[in-house]
Amino acid sequence: PKGQFPLLAMSLFSLPDPLGCTDSSTFPSLVMMMKTMMTRSLLCASLLVLVLYGVAFVAGSAPISGFRPPAVPLVVMDPYMSIWSFANQLTDTNTTLWDGDQKPMTGLIRIDKEVFRWLGQSSASPMTQKSVVVTPTSTVYTFQQAGVQLVVTFLTPMLPSSLELMARPITYLTLDASSTDGKVHSIELYYDVTGLIAVNQGSEQVTWSRQTSPKGLNVARIGTTAQNIFGVSGDGVGLNWGYFYLASSSGEQAISLAADSRARFVSDRPFVANDTRPPAISGQDYPALVIDWKFTVSSSQSVAKSVILAYDDVYSIEYFGEKMKAYWTRQFSSIVDLIDQASVDYANLQRQAASFDQSFFSRMSTAGGDEYSTVTALAYRQVVGGAKFVWASSRDRVWYFMKEISSDGDLSTMDVIFPASSFFLYYNASWLDLLLQPLIAYANNETYIKYNLAWVPHHLGPYPIGNLPPNKQENMPVEETGNMFLMLAAIAQRY
């Protein structure tokens, strides 16, 4: 929006030449080169926008009806806990990690005596999906079948007004059932998530446990038996340390083999409450965390049930030998304490998220039309899901790290941070500062590996491990030093 979202490149034109070499007869200065490049890029981008949207933008109804992203975000908290649906219908395929690796979740519903599925793959017939809507904080699916409507909401309230909320590894899954034919219906809802969500490879063993939280929530968790922290790194890998959690104040929970629990639901038999045979092979036995609810709905009364999905990665980043925990650990002594607080905050966060989403679409539609606002809502989820707030205890401060997704899997890549910088400058310039500080500390030789190059580092190493020596860098001196100058200048303008 005009006056609120200055083009980052424009900061370049108010800068003096930091290299003192503006005489083009000698050699083009970095700044002058960047000015020319950015001016041409902005001109082309402006022409493209005019072609796509016209000169005047009029806000209508956003997000636009019928938009289905190539990948729909479901449980997207950080670069490792990043679960998506790659299908037109939520029931067409299993859910996956961003790279397509299987991370199955399954949802079933019994309407009176007939069973359908609303999530993932199973033998049950799929419900009819009516719509999917992606907002900056939520993904909402609407299904209808046999006189019943089911609204499925994945809410990850990473609100830019709060660092604490941005750093919480929490997604709320809410299932809201209502009658559409004026009749009373008996409803049973089922949801499971298999142990594959907590491994890198299906051959890895997982173990599980259950407990009651201090506030009375039923909490189940699952994770690898090996717990080899930082044992895998780079691109196209899944997190295989820490634990995935499922928590709820209502419903019947179970930890059992997925095929058995689904079959019991379909045949209306009791669940095995707690399989006592851990460990199990995640991709062979498919142990799963399971929850089930039973209730009735009528034309005058809908019923909503919710479950909290969380992930405790124990350690998030290794920065030149220092293991750093997630930032939320500064406020909470355990993930169960965080889950308890998340349960208390749920209703308020629903309202905050709805208000933020409405404001977001209004501002983005005014700036670029409904198509623009629809796409930027998806971009919001992609950006916040690609980064992680951690606590750098040796420096007594919070740091922010970004993963280079789907390219080389690197940690804090300069030319990946730069395209995302507009987002952070718009919402909170200090977050961009926190993203750059780990790179600056390395370049300033504040690490045991010394940096001896005359330009900024390309990246820190394979995510989540920062230990790359200068002779292993992918050097991009002009581009990435220019990126750093632009971002630092923009941050300075906002302080």
Steps between C-alpha positions, in 0.01 A plus 500: 500500500619849413679668786533175693698272271786703346677312227820367648694594190408865544724519807793454265444832329545697822829332590845651447745282310657300786794390284593849383528386139222672309727587209372265232810565290698306760250227573127500581434529869302226665229746591467640148482148360230414747312820420489411132405138561230583750355782289459266203353228720254740658395635161435149366316404815287814483407433138408143587278616785326748270434228244366259761292734711457829321590841631231527770436231758158449652460270797229237459468163669826351620628238499366425153264206468640181351869573559684178581874542566739247343569394858253575779656575843359295787742468792772751411698618804864505389726346230475149647140493625355589161208278396309573176237357268606485134152407374185672378302317766625439853396137455686441171844421647682458826641811662873556455802700601564797270728277288230236443623249760204315655379635836152342510212641700156342465156637582173303502140581589203278579173670407228295660623156391696586186877566502678755278848649500586869508882475510757277336469152356295208630240251380211731598326708233605866490273780614408758238740791532327832433786743550848571636610844617855598599555803722818626668415304815264220391404245241127427497335210315124460474342158435139388462355151503179324607336810643808612695753777448850463643733801517864401555733778614876484543587813701863598554473844664844637415396861546761768425397708800659244734842338490376242750215394270727497194730263684238254628511157330123464529220424252135469605288253303127577539215291363161676491199282406145620431179372344405626154171318454317601818539155652680373808811296416722276707864592434829332581826668397839330469849641447842336506858596424758228448853481636636589156447864599794471742756317283723556200462149360229239544756244619554694823348373822270717708378483855206670669346593832198673657451735791253741657609863498484724811181657356340162436565457127555153360839513332655235276841516333705304249862522387803298395671268745845610379453875558814576296491879532639673190561156348356612166534833324454664163211480256226243455538356850254471786561574865575179690561633847260647750134402535167571333209562741122468479298652784132551575265563790231275354458189290637150525872470436696194398849407388478201270590373157328718242346217294351344812353822641348598164349155455354515851345838423345378175358188665390698810717301742683640807856625456804349663567790734876457527710261296759367745748377241729792428730549324365439151626569150334821388455409133414135550274473805368859469442575869274803532362751746122474481206706625125445465187696597128405509209747506181604321420804286178666395389790283517728804820372656843443349780332695870586480786282626865596504839346555841662547788382283848593622865414444791522741825472306710514824777685314435705187830636366870422543697820440875438483486247781230663713172311522208743512151426627179639354411846630178383667711314759585839654139537612397141568684229690358221283295447189214372718493834684487675162215271388307583817539873433407450135179335615418797724577744218305320228175699494680832519746399228212395275364854524840663456577286197164574337549873555853489361391301194220746426734797532762325285260432212364853516844660481636266234186528286525878515865480399471251216154351461343179624730275299799670659360465851420132440853419387667706773301312764666182376838677491451597865473132597801407289723770648420448868516122451852526358665653806560428870547721808762362741672610819875565468586442865867596469391839371191528718277593211252368246617415149305409188606242240358428156523180298565496127210275406510284187835622367804399703352481849736761639484700822448877476578539131551866416322495164206315658464743789505794257183407306322449833625829643198698375278286722707564811547871428125535462414330828803538724843618386658361818427148374706567188773626730479172694530306174816687399675495839624136475657578160652824627645326808667243274632766262629692805701195615295445814507123435769235540518466121640830374363675194762655271311605187440861394127455440208367698457125559267319262364279782599337829482131411244223444186576704488476802878491547708815457869412466595576139860621452568784256671274246174306462282805432305545176634848437270766356692816594310771311147363532507402864707792628247719324223301669657565840546876434140538394360311798716679756404837351132409510527384862678823595222704340248334728689538828 
